[in-house]
Amino acid sequence: MFFAVSVVDSRGRVVAASIIDTLGWRPGHVVAFAVSEEQVVTVQRPLGTATPRSLRGTIRRSGRLILPATLRHRAGINQGNRLLLAANETSQLLQIYPALVLAAILQGHHDVNWRAR
């Protein structure tokens, strides 16, 4: 796995060049977005055209990934939010964790560790 942290700008752009390069994705590649109930965003190269147009994007030459407005709304991602990008080269998946999701995960981990002492 490979990790990076990025910030969302006012247009939903996320600098993700190192992650995109790690996955072997190139400018022009189409990607599909999905949001879990926990508000974790998954990005992958689509196998077909079943993904709604509002949840598709294209890798930009600049190494930026543009998160569609529909996706940002569903995941609670706003301008200026920091995101953890986690790439799995084997499965060719990119998962995006908003700060609030990470805080909940870490709080749960912290609570368990403190109780165990």
Buried (B, 14 or more C-beta within 10 A) or exposed (E): EBEBEBEBBEEBBBBBBBBBEBBEBEEEBEBBBEBEEEBBBEBBBBEEEEBEEEBBBEBBEEBBBBBBEBBBEBBEBEEEBEBBBBBBEEEEBBBBBBBEBBEBBEEEEEEEEEEEE
